[in-house]
Amino acid sequence: MQLSIHVYLVFIVATLATVFFLYKSSGNSKIVLTASLAWLTLQGIISHTGFYEKTDTFPPRFILLLMPPIAFIVRLFNTDKGRVFIDSLDTTWLTYLHIVRIPVELVLFWLFLGGYVPKLMTFEGINFDILSGVTAPLVVYFGIKKHKLKKNI
């Protein structure tokens, strides 16, 4: 079954929006922008070759997609410079970042309808990430801008 072009376009827009929000949250850091685009380009090239489609390897190849970012994040939290960077991120832009959950959830739903992913991964299953996306602008407005929400909310 062939996916409709709108599925690809919505996913591309969500990906670019994620990079944009991360870039803005980092104070318009060219390093963050360059690293994000380089990582996405690298993964796009590797994915296009079908590398991740081979599932009978040990360790699973998908781990190679996840481990570098996880290791990078762990390093950020365990170094002084990394913690300074994390503390410098703009929480307003990081909260807006959650808006991308809406198009991502739509893509997952369309993939489910096409038979590519299980229902469990969609908002019709048990994945309610879309609620974070829908409420993100409200949290920014009432919580960050108007200070009407308690910080722990």
Short mmCIF file of the C-alpha atoms (twelve columns), coordinates in Angstrom:
data_MODEL
# 
_entry.id   MODEL 
# 
loop_
_atom_site.group_PDB 
_atom_site.id 
_atom_site.type_symbol 
_atom_site.label_atom_id 
_atom_site.label_alt_id 
_atom_site.label_comp_id 
_atom_site.label_asym_id 
_atom_site.label_seq_id 
_atom_site.Cartn_x 
_atom_site.Cartn_y 
_atom_site.Cartn_z 
_atom_site.pdbx_PDB_model_num 
ATOM 1   C CA . MET A 1   0.000  0.000  0.000  1 
ATOM 2   C CA . GLN A 2   1.387  3.395  -1.022 1 
ATOM 3   C CA . LEU A 3   1.158  6.293  1.428  1 
ATOM 4   C CA . SER A 4   -0.415 9.551  0.331  1 
ATOM 5   C CA . ILE A 5   1.934  12.484 -0.221 1 
ATOM 6   C CA . HIS A 6   0.286  14.417 2.621  1 
ATOM 7   C CA . VAL A 7   1.641  11.896 5.144  1 
ATOM 8   C CA . TYR A 8   5.198  12.636 4.012  1 
ATOM 9   C CA . LEU A 9   4.617  16.377 3.894  1 
ATOM 10  C CA . VAL A 10  3.107  16.551 7.372  1 
ATOM 11  C CA . PHE A 11  5.996  14.509 8.767  1 
ATOM 12  C CA . ILE A 12  8.558  16.775 7.069  1 
ATOM 13  C CA . VAL A 13  6.829  19.876 8.441  1 
ATOM 14  C CA . ALA A 14  6.765  18.337 11.943 1 
ATOM 15  C CA . THR A 15  10.462 17.501 11.701 1 
ATOM 16  C CA . LEU A 16  11.408 20.991 10.521 1 
ATOM 17  C CA . ALA A 17  9.206  22.536 13.222 1 
ATOM 18  C CA . THR A 18  11.027 20.444 15.827 1 
ATOM 19  C CA . VAL A 19  14.379 21.754 14.603 1 
ATOM 20  C CA . PHE A 20  12.996 25.306 14.598 1 
ATOM 21  C CA . PHE A 21  11.680 25.091 18.169 1 
ATOM 22  C CA . LEU A 22  14.915 23.515 19.396 1 
ATOM 23  C CA . TYR A 23  16.915 26.218 17.615 1 
ATOM 24  C CA . LYS A 24  14.782 28.964 19.184 1 
ATOM 25  C CA . SER A 25  14.957 27.368 22.643 1 
ATOM 26  C CA . SER A 26  18.755 27.349 22.406 1 
ATOM 27  C CA . GLY A 27  18.870 31.103 21.857 1 
ATOM 28  C CA . ASN A 28  19.315 30.715 18.083 1 
ATOM 29  C CA . SER A 29  22.448 28.619 18.486 1 
ATOM 30  C CA . LYS A 30  24.039 27.890 15.113 1 
ATOM 31  C CA . ILE A 31  25.705 24.841 16.693 1 
ATOM 32  C CA . VAL A 32  22.335 23.376 17.710 1 
ATOM 33  C CA . LEU A 33  20.888 24.118 14.277 1 
ATOM 34  C CA . THR A 34  23.862 22.638 12.412 1 
ATOM 35  C CA . ALA A 35  24.053 19.554 14.634 1 
ATOM 36  C CA . SER A 36  20.307 18.926 14.333 1 
ATOM 37  C CA . LEU A 37  20.285 19.263 10.562 1 
ATOM 38  C CA . ALA A 38  23.445 17.151 10.217 1 
ATOM 39  C CA . TRP A 39  21.957 14.367 12.368 1 
ATOM 40  C CA . LEU A 40  18.682 14.420 10.428 1 
ATOM 41  C CA . THR A 41  20.523 14.376 7.111  1 
ATOM 42  C CA . LEU A 42  22.743 11.494 8.204  1 
ATOM 43  C CA . GLN A 43  19.778 9.474  9.455  1 
ATOM 44  C CA . GLY A 44  17.810 10.249 6.310  1 
ATOM 45  C CA . ILE A 45  20.637 8.946  4.129  1 
ATOM 46  C CA . ILE A 46  21.121 5.833  6.266  1 
ATOM 47  C CA . SER A 47  17.363 5.167  6.344  1 
ATOM 48  C CA . HIS A 48  17.057 5.634  2.601  1 
ATOM 49  C CA . THR A 49  19.558 2.808  2.073  1 
ATOM 50  C CA . GLY A 50  17.232 0.428  3.946  1 
ATOM 51  C CA . PHE A 51  19.762 -0.068 6.754  1 
ATOM 52  C CA . TYR A 52  17.119 -0.024 9.503  1 
ATOM 53  C CA . GLU A 53  14.812 -2.411 7.642  1 
ATOM 54  C CA . LYS A 54  17.081 -5.371 8.396  1 
ATOM 55  C CA . THR A 55  15.716 -6.579 11.723 1 
ATOM 56  C CA . ASP A 56  17.473 -9.919 12.167 1 
ATOM 57  C CA . THR A 57  20.786 -8.489 13.424 1 
ATOM 58  C CA . PHE A 58  22.210 -8.381 16.918 1 
ATOM 59  C CA . PRO A 59  22.228 -5.836 18.301 1 
ATOM 60  C CA . PRO A 60  19.211 -4.522 16.419 1 
ATOM 61  C CA . ARG A 61  20.229 -1.778 14.018 1 
ATOM 62  C CA . PHE A 62  17.564 0.515  15.417 1 
ATOM 63  C CA . ILE A 63  19.734 0.863  18.536 1 
ATOM 64  C CA . LEU A 64  22.259 2.702  16.366 1 
ATOM 65  C CA . LEU A 65  19.598 5.337  15.768 1 
ATOM 66  C CA . LEU A 66  18.821 5.730  19.469 1 
ATOM 67  C CA . MET A 67  22.133 5.277  21.273 1 
ATOM 68  C CA . PRO A 68  24.089 8.320  19.994 1 
ATOM 69  C CA . PRO A 69  21.398 10.834 21.049 1 
ATOM 70  C CA . ILE A 70  20.907 9.067  24.384 1 
ATOM 71  C CA . ALA A 71  24.661 9.063  25.021 1 
ATOM 72  C CA . PHE A 72  24.809 12.743 24.061 1 
ATOM 73  C CA . ILE A 73  21.983 13.648 26.445 1 
ATOM 74  C CA . VAL A 74  23.573 11.652 29.280 1 
ATOM 75  C CA . ARG A 75  26.827 13.517 28.623 1 
ATOM 76  C CA . LEU A 76  25.016 16.858 28.719 1 
ATOM 77  C CA . PHE A 77  23.563 16.065 32.136 1 
ATOM 78  C CA . ASN A 78  26.917 14.811 33.481 1 
ATOM 79  C CA . THR A 79  29.192 17.705 32.507 1 
ATOM 80  C CA . ASP A 80  29.301 21.245 33.823 1 
ATOM 81  C CA . LYS A 81  29.107 22.777 30.341 1 
ATOM 82  C CA . GLY A 82  26.236 20.452 29.460 1 
ATOM 83  C CA . ARG A 83  24.232 21.420 32.540 1 
ATOM 84  C CA . VAL A 84  24.881 25.110 31.833 1 
ATOM 85  C CA . PHE A 85  23.556 24.574 28.295 1 
ATOM 86  C CA . ILE A 86  20.459 22.727 29.538 1 
ATOM 87  C CA . ASP A 87  19.790 25.430 32.127 1 
ATOM 88  C CA . SER A 88  20.084 28.092 29.420 1 
ATOM 89  C CA . LEU A 89  17.318 26.601 27.253 1 
ATOM 90  C CA . ASP A 90  14.227 28.771 26.939 1 
ATOM 91  C CA . THR A 91  11.304 26.924 28.561 1 
ATOM 92  C CA . THR A 92  8.746  28.852 26.518 1 
ATOM 93  C CA . TRP A 93  10.165 27.528 23.234 1 
ATOM 94  C CA . LEU A 94  10.643 24.062 24.730 1 
ATOM 95  C CA . THR A 95  6.979  24.046 25.698 1 
ATOM 96  C CA . TYR A 96  5.958  25.203 22.222 1 
ATOM 97  C CA . LEU A 97  8.030  22.294 20.903 1 
ATOM 98  C CA . HIS A 98  5.308  19.953 22.138 1 
ATOM 99  C CA . ILE A 99  2.980  21.313 19.449 1 
ATOM 100 C CA . VAL A 100 4.776  19.008 16.993 1 
ATOM 101 C CA . ARG A 101 3.111  16.105 18.760 1 
ATOM 102 C CA . ILE A 102 -0.102 16.977 16.902 1 
ATOM 103 C CA . PRO A 103 1.211  16.362 13.374 1 
ATOM 104 C CA . VAL A 104 3.298  13.400 14.567 1 
ATOM 105 C CA . GLU A 105 0.193  11.791 16.047 1 
ATOM 106 C CA . LEU A 106 -1.700 12.445 12.829 1 
ATOM 107 C CA . VAL A 107 1.075  10.738 10.862 1 
ATOM 108 C CA . LEU A 108 0.969  7.760  13.232 1 
ATOM 109 C CA . PHE A 109 -2.799 7.567  12.788 1 
ATOM 110 C CA . TRP A 110 -2.464 7.629  8.993  1 
ATOM 111 C CA . LEU A 111 0.239  4.960  9.206  1 
ATOM 112 C CA . PHE A 112 -2.153 2.862  11.299 1 
ATOM 113 C CA . LEU A 113 -4.904 3.310  8.710  1 
ATOM 114 C CA . GLY A 114 -2.421 2.153  6.068  1 
ATOM 115 C CA . GLY A 115 -1.515 -0.916 8.114  1 
ATOM 116 C CA . TYR A 116 2.048  0.185  8.907  1 
ATOM 117 C CA . VAL A 117 1.814  0.600  12.686 1 
ATOM 118 C CA . PRO A 118 -0.455 -0.923 15.342 1 
ATOM 119 C CA . LYS A 119 -3.467 0.954  16.705 1 
ATOM 120 C CA . LEU A 120 -1.726 0.953  20.094 1 
ATOM 121 C CA . MET A 121 0.695  3.631  18.803 1 
ATOM 122 C CA . THR A 122 -2.108 6.068  17.960 1 
ATOM 123 C CA . PHE A 123 -4.413 8.285  19.991 1 
ATOM 124 C CA . GLU A 124 -7.094 5.675  19.296 1 
ATOM 125 C CA . GLY A 125 -4.910 3.192  21.167 1 
ATOM 126 C CA . ILE A 126 -3.148 4.213  24.358 1 
ATOM 127 C CA . ASN A 127 -0.894 6.967  23.004 1 
ATOM 128 C CA . PHE A 128 -2.270 10.281 24.227 1 
ATOM 129 C CA . ASP A 129 0.770  12.417 23.344 1 
ATOM 130 C CA . ILE A 130 -1.507 14.567 21.231 1 
ATOM 131 C CA . LEU A 131 -2.917 16.030 24.463 1 
ATOM 132 C CA . SER A 132 0.517  17.470 25.295 1 
ATOM 133 C CA . GLY A 133 0.584  19.103 21.897 1 
ATOM 134 C CA . VAL A 134 -2.908 20.546 22.168 1 
ATOM 135 C CA . THR A 135 -2.317 21.914 25.676 1 
ATOM 136 C CA . ALA A 136 1.200  23.309 25.050 1 
ATOM 137 C CA . PRO A 137 0.016  26.756 23.887 1 
ATOM 138 C CA . LEU A 138 -2.294 26.931 26.907 1 
ATOM 139 C CA . VAL A 139 0.572  26.077 29.261 1 
ATOM 140 C CA . VAL A 140 2.737  28.765 27.642 1 
ATOM 141 C CA . TYR A 141 0.011  31.368 27.880 1 
ATOM 142 C CA . PHE A 142 -1.428 30.623 31.320 1 
ATOM 143 C CA . GLY A 143 1.643  29.112 32.949 1 
ATOM 144 C CA . ILE A 144 4.612  31.007 31.566 1 
ATOM 145 C CA . LYS A 145 3.217  34.310 30.286 1 
ATOM 146 C CA . LYS A 146 0.392  34.960 32.795 1 
ATOM 147 C CA . HIS A 147 1.813  32.960 35.750 1 
ATOM 148 C CA . LYS A 148 -1.663 31.540 36.447 1 
ATOM 149 C CA . LEU A 149 -0.454 27.922 36.771 1 
ATOM 150 C CA . LYS A 150 1.684  26.597 39.582 1 
ATOM 151 C CA . LYS A 151 5.177  25.638 38.452 1 
ATOM 152 C CA . ASN A 152 4.679  21.942 39.333 1 
ATOM 153 C CA . ILE A 153 1.722  21.754 36.909 1 
# 
